[in-house]
Amino acid sequence: MSSKSRKLIAIAVGLVLAGAPIAGLNFWVDSLLVRQSANDVETFARRSIHLAEIRLDSAMMELERLAERGVDGCRPDQVEALRKASLSAAWVKQFSVVGAAGQPLCGDINLPGLVKVLAARPVRGSTTELEVIQLGDQPGRLVRLRRPVGPGGATSLSALLLPDVLVARLGLISRDLKGYGQLALVDGTMITETGTRPSDSEGLSAVSNNARVDDRLGLRVTTSHPQTEGEVSIGDLRELAITMTGILSLALVAIALILRQRRGDNPVAEIERGLRHKEFVPYYQPIVDITSGRLRGAEVLMRWKKSDGTVLPPAAFIPLAESSGMILAMTRSMMRQVVAEMGPAFSLRPKLKLGFNMTAEHFSNETIVRDLRTIFERSSIRYSQIFLEVTERQPLENLSRTRRVIATLQDLGVRIAIDDVGAGHGGLSYILKLGADIIKIDKMFVDALGSDNHSSTIIETLVDLAESMRMDIIAEGVETFEQVVALRERGIRTAQGFVFAPPLPGSSFLKLVEAIDPQRGPELALKPGPLRAITGRRQPSAA
């Protein structure tokens, strides 16, 4: 065989060897895209039904409260009750009293146009009806809950909701895909749709379809991801595949070096390494009685203290830790470190509390109960000194299961707080359905004190709700002495924020704890020290 022939064969073999991985990569990209689209449509349908259940149930509960208070007409005190109800359910556009013909008689706000009822069905197990309506000639449809209250059903209480608040966002992963979702009654009456409806004229064939039905409310969510017939691609990965053709043809050694470098850049692997080396450490933000200046405990916040001395805030790693499932191991590590750091001091001061942030995954099963028993049962920190904060970064998928887990924790003596009330997924629904012990008011409302009447009204409503349900309340993100005074005037006793102290490393917070004289009994009187300044008139500096 000639030298020229050998070169041609070598080139052909090289092209085959280089092309095979590229073909495999392209196949993997296509498979990934199909799997992701199927996951997107299933998640959208599931979360939309879940979201509709929570928000419609919450609106119906407000209607029941209004009915119990005797609201059945348009007296000034009854219109004021409708206005207050709208503050408790922010996603309800209007609470009103309607006549037998379905036209509003009065409400917390006035909406233009006659009401045209397109479809109606009873909510199973309730006297309430769910209606799909249209206002005058305005485009779009709305959902109305209608609960009879007058003699013989002459009048009804109604809650009007925009359909957009009942459906989740449809997440897409590629510009090559068009997604479509629809919320409708089970009889087919369309309420709203989002995304791009598949069109036969465009030659589209569905990658994935999904439907979820709520028989009690009579709702159906359907969704699909169609794709253009032919090649499905993700542009950036295709370009990467072309670039890799040249790299793969060079040598297996070069490939090994590239893969090794890519493994080193894996952020999940970095979190695993940091966890092994105990780089995730607890910081403590003091919680203070703003009427006396006494320390009541702390919220435990995670920081990533890297080997080079840099300290990363939670926003830099918590989302990835949650999505990768690492958050469970990281939480256990935090708790063990807190026991080692604070156990002896807290055992002498049983009235001090420690709060730990939890995610939806923590309440998906009984693992968190076993973890607490393993870590705290024989520790110096009592169960009664612990409260767990239900954060709202992710929605709780199964409220019944979560409630069972919470009840087991409360049987141990652990208390449950709803974090960031008013700014996350659950809000009032979590307060009412989870049986929590503590409400934490989000910083957003504290910042608006004095400048936004709605925020002041919401805070006062939460204080009234906490008192009626025998719940404690903590204000978060307090940054000025004026805010401290405003919170005191509204009946709030406990708060945390930079006006008192930023999140402190363990050694600094331990000094504050040890400043408390354990012999003074349940009053926990502080010795003269860093937090004493908050009881005076001037604004204190951060400790």
HELIX and SHEET records of a PDB file:
HELIX    1   1 SER A    3  GLU A   68  1                                  66    
HELIX    2   2 PRO A   76  SER A   88  1                                  13    
HELIX    3   3 PRO A  151  GLY A  153  5                                   3    
HELIX    4   4 PRO A  163  LEU A  166  5                                   4    
HELIX    5   5 ASP A  200  GLU A  202  5                                   3    
HELIX    6   6 GLY A  235  LEU A  250  1                                  16    
HELIX    7   7 LEU A  252  GLY A  264  1                                  13    
HELIX    8   8 PRO A  267  ARG A  276  1                                  10    
HELIX    9   9 PRO A  314  ALA A  316  5                                   3    
HELIX   10  10 ILE A  318  SER A  324  1                                   7    
HELIX   11  11 ILE A  327  SER A  347  1                                  21    
HELIX   12  12 ALA A  360  PHE A  363  5                                   4    
HELIX   13  13 THR A  367  PHE A  376  1                                  10    
HELIX   14  14 TYR A  383  GLN A  385  5                                   3    
HELIX   15  15 LEU A  399  LEU A  412  1                                  14    
HELIX   16  16 LEU A  428  LEU A  434  1                                   7    
HELIX   17  17 LYS A  443  ASP A  447  1                                   5    
HELIX   18  18 ASN A  453  SER A  468  1                                  16    
HELIX   19  19 PHE A  481  GLU A  489  1                                   9    
HELIX   20  20 GLY A  506  GLU A  514  1                                   9    
HELIX   21  21 PRO A  518  GLU A  523  5                                   6    
HELIX   22  22 PRO A  530  THR A  535  5                                   6    
SHEET    1   A 6 PRO A 104  GLY A 107  0                                        
SHEET    2   A 6 VAL A  92  GLY A  99 -1                                        
SHEET    3   A 6 THR A 155  LEU A 161 -1                                        
SHEET    4   A 6 LEU A 142  PRO A 148 -1                                        
SHEET    5   A 6 GLU A 129  LEU A 135 -1                                        
SHEET    6   A 6 VAL A 115  PRO A 122 -1                                        
SHEET    1   B 4 MET A 190  GLY A 195  0                                        
SHEET    2   B 4 TYR A 180  LEU A 185 -1                                        
SHEET    3   B 4 LEU A 219  THR A 228 -1                                        
SHEET    4   B 4 LEU A 204  ASP A 214 -1                                        
SHEET    1   C 9 VAL A 311  LEU A 312  0                                        
SHEET    2   C 9 LEU A 295  LYS A 305 -1                                        
SHEET    3   C 9 PHE A 280  ASP A 289 -1                                        
SHEET    4   C 9 THR A 494  ALA A 495 -1                                        
SHEET    5   C 9 ASP A 472  ALA A 475  1                                        
SHEET    6   C 9 ILE A 438  ILE A 441  1                                        
SHEET    7   C 9 ARG A 415  VAL A 421  1                                        
SHEET    8   C 9 ILE A 386  VAL A 390  1                                        
SHEET    9   C 9 LYS A 353  MET A 358  1                                        
SHEET    1   D 4 VAL A 311  LEU A 312  0                                        
SHEET    2   D 4 LEU A 295  LYS A 305 -1                                        
SHEET    3   D 4 PHE A 280  ASP A 289 -1                                        
SHEET    4   D 4 LEU A 504  PRO A 505 -1                                        
END                                                                             
